[in-house]
């Protein structure tokens, strides 16, 4: 199990400028409000509190929690904008200090950052645009991250460092990027990369493999949202009532099990919950009916489906360890305590 990890919990000059002084993900989390009866907002962290990721002890505690749960590593979200790195302090300190002594890999969140206006007559404000200047930038990107790839904690498949690409449809030069990185890897004593493509559509797997990715990671939550948006009636009701789209967790489990087809090149990405309303109010989707029991049920089904795969490539991703602004986390909170951690461990132990 590999859990995606968000390094958004400390102030940065960019967020100070774009949002407000001292802004972090906790700003959105703390001001969230319930939007319908039974809506569990705001979410309140317990064991680690409203932490600051600049504090090394917090990162150590997170790693210890993850180990006890059965998680084998963190996949840090990585931000590179044609030479500009954002939210990189946490991972840089993890790399430089050697602590926590816990495996990791990286996934490039290669999408533009925009400030939504929510007014259809006004364009969104571009904060920083993702561009792909070409080989020189790909080389600079590789060498900037080479110390990480050579770190003994970096997770591999068949000796190849695992590296993910999040926004595959917006990356017109993906094959050239991967070919360049594989060549540079071999020039620098690495056997190449194990690239995975993040996708919300199970039907994209074959095409992404043809493009040069070694595997795909399927998270079907956005697919569910897009199916809902096809209903003009559902859209009208949402805008009239200012109530977000909601999905039952049981429906999410059923959909995930129908869409995910285990193979050596197709990995599941499963979510303990999802609630985008802290970031986008009623415009964001919300999973309802989440609980440690339902999470254990989903984990058990996925683990059982995957257990026949070869150990080396039997990757299961969890989204996420700490996406609090999406209501999407395993860390203890006021509502369930450490229930989701215990449920993950129980499902893991029952499917060894």
N, C-alpha and C positions, 0 to 999 in steps of 0.2 A: 504493500500500500504506500502510495506517495500522495501527500496532501499539498495542494497549492497554498502558497503563503503570500499574503499581501504586506508589503513593507511601507504602508501608508500612515503609520501611527507615530509620526513625529513631524514637527513643523519644518517647512522648507521655504526658501525665499520665493520660489515660484508660486506656491500656494498662498503665501502671505499676499502676494501681488494680485493673484487672480480671484481669490475668494475673500479672505479677511486675515488679519494678523493672528498668528497662532493656529490657523486652520489645520486640522487633521481629520481623519475619518471619524474620530470620536465626535466631532462637531455635528455631523449629520446624525450619528447614532443617538446622541443625547437629546436632540430636538425633535425626534420623530414622535408622531402622535397616532393613536388608534384611529382608523378610518371606517371601521364597521364593528358591530357587536362581536366580541370575542377576539378582536385583532390584538395580538400580543406585541404591543409597542408602548413605550420604548424598551429596547433590550438593555439589560443591565449586567455587565460582567461581574463575577464574584471573585474567584480565587486570585486572579491577576489584576483585577481592578481596571481602571482606565489607564492602561500602561503607556509608557513612552519607550519606543523600541531603541532609543539611544542608550538605554540602560542595559548593560551586558547581562545582569542577573535575570532580567525578564526573558531574554533569549535563551538562557540556560534552563529556566523553569519551563518554557514552552517545549524545548527539546526533550526534557525529562518526562513531561506529560505525554508527549507523542510516543516515546519509546515504550512507556508502560501500556499504552493503548494498542500497540502492535504496528504502528506506523513506522515505516522503514526509512523515510526521508522526506524533506520538504522540497517542493518545486517552487523556487522563488520567482515571482513575476519580475521580469527584467525589462527596462525601458531604455531604448536607444533611438534617438532621433537624428540620424545623419551626423553622428559625432557628439551630440548632446545627450548626456545620461541624466535621467531624473530618478528620484527616489532610490539612489544607489548607495546611500550611506550605510544602511543596515547590512546589506550583503558585503560591502567593502570591508566593514569591521569584522564580520564573521570570517571572511577570507583571511584578513591580515592577522587576526588574533588566534586563529585555529580553534576558536570556541564559538558555539558549542561543538563538541566532538560528535557530530550527527550528520549523516549523509545528506547530500543536496544535489539538485540539478536546476536548470534554468528554463523558463519559457518566455520567449520574447513577446511582450504585449505590444505588437506592432500596429497599433491603430492611433489615429489622430485623437487629440484631446479637444473637446469642444464644450463650451458653456451653453447649455440649452436655454433658449428664450421661452419656449412653450407657447409662443405667439406665432400662428401660422403666417402672419403677414410680415414677420421679421426673421432674418436669417440667424442661425446659430452663430455664436462668436467663436472663431477658431483660436484656441489657446496655443497649441503647438501642432504642426502638421507633420504627419509621417510621410517621408519621401524615401526614394530608393535611388541615390545618385549613381550607383554602379560599383564596379570592382574595387576602386580605391577605397570607397566607404566600407565595403564588405571586408577588405583586408584590415582596415583600421579597427573595425568592430571585432574581428577575430583576435587581433593582437591585444586589444584592451581586455579581453576576457580569457586569454590564454592561461594566466596564472590560476584561474578558477578551474579550467579544464584539466590542469596538471595536478590539482590538489587531490590528495589521497581520499578525501571524503566525497569527491564528485562521483555520482552514480553512473554506471555504465551498463550496456548490453553488449555481450561478446567483446568486452574491452573498449567499446566505443562510447564516448560521453553522450548522455542523453540531452537533447536540446529540442525544445518545442517552439512552434510558430503558432500564434493564436489566430490572427486574422488572415487566413489563407486566401480568401477570395479577393482581398485587397492587395495582394502581393504579386505583381505582374512578372517579377523577375526571380521567382523562387528557385527555379532549377539552376540558374546561373549562380545565385547565392550559395546553394548547397554544394554545387560542383566546386566553387572557389574555396569554401570552407573545408571540404574533404581533401582538396589538394594541399592546402596550408596545414591541415592536421598532419598529414603524412610527412610533410617537410619538417615538422616540429615534433616528431617522435610519437604521434598518436595514430591509431589505425583508421581514423575517419570518425564520422559522427553517426549516432543513431537519432535521426530526425523524426519527430512526431508532429502531425498536423492536427490542431484542435478543430473539431467540427461539430455542428449541431444536426447534421443531416446524414443519416446512415447511408444514404444513396451516394454520397460523395467519396466513399472510401476508395473504390477502384480507381477513380480519376486522380485522386491525390497520390496514390501509390505510383501511378504512371508518371506523375510529375517529378517523382524522385524521393518522396518521403518514405521512410522505412515503415511507418505505421501511422494510424490515426487514433485519436482519443475522442470518443463520442460522449457528448453531453447534450441530451435532447430537450433541455428546458426551453431554449429559444424556439425550437421546433414546435413545442406545445403552444407557445405564445403566438407564433405566426399562424397556427391553425385557428386560434381564437380570433385573431385580427381579421380573418377572412369573413367573419360574420358581421355584416353591416349592422344588424340588430344589436349585437353585443357591444360594438363600438359606440352606437348611439346611446345605449343605456349607461355606459361608463361615463360618457361626457355629460349626460343629464344629471346623474346621481353623484358624480365625482367619487365613485367607488372603483377601486382597482380591479383588474381582471383577477379572478381567483381560480386556483386549481386544487383539487383534492389530492392529498399525498398518495392515497391508494391508486388514483388514476395515474399519477406520475410513475409509481412502481410498475403498474401494468404496462404503461407505454414503454418504459425503459426496457423491460424484459422482452417485449415484442420487437423492438427496434434493434437491440444489441445482439449481434451474432458473433460469438466467441471465435477468434482465430488468432494466429500468431502476429498478424498485422493490424488487429483491431482491438483497442483497449477501452474499457468502460471508464466513464467519469461520473461518479454518483454524488448527489448532494443531500446533506442532512436536512436542509430546508432552503427556502428562497423567499426573500421579501425585499423588493427593491424600493419600497416606499420611503425609507430614510433618505435616499438620494433623490427620488423623483416624485414623492407624494403619491396622489391617487393615480398618476400615470404609469406607475410601475406595477408589475405583476407580483402576486403573492401566492405562495403555496400554503394551504391550510390543512390542518390535521396532522402536522408533523409531531413526532414524539420519539423518544428513545426506542420505544417498542417498534414503531413503524420503520425507523432507521435500521434497527437490528434485522428486521424482516428483509429490507432491501439488500443490506450487506450480505445476509445469508444466501439470498438467491443469486446475487452476482458472484460471490465467492464459489458457490457450488457450480455455477455455469463455467467458471474459469479454471477450475482445479485440474482439468485434463490437459491444459496447455503446458508447454515446456517451462520449467522454472525460470530460466534465464530471461525469458520475454513475457512472463506472466505478470504484467503490470496492471494494477488497478489504481486509478486516480480518484482522490476525494476533493471536491470543490465545495468547501475549502476548510483550511485550518482556522482562519481568522478574518473572513470577509464579513465583518460585522455590519457594514453599511448595506449589505445585501441580505442580512439576516441569515447568513450562510456560513456557519462556523461550528467547530466541535468544542471550542473552549467553554469552560463552565459559565453558566449565567444564572440569574436570579430565579428563573422559571423552572429549569430542569436540573440545576446543579451540575454535577459531572455525569449526568445520565447518558449523554451521547458518547462520552468517552468509554464508559462502562459497556454500553451497547456495542460499540465497535469492537472492543476487546472480546466480548462474549461471542459475537459472530465469527471473529477470527479464530478463536480457540475451538469453536464447534466445527470449523471447516478446514482444519489442518490436514 
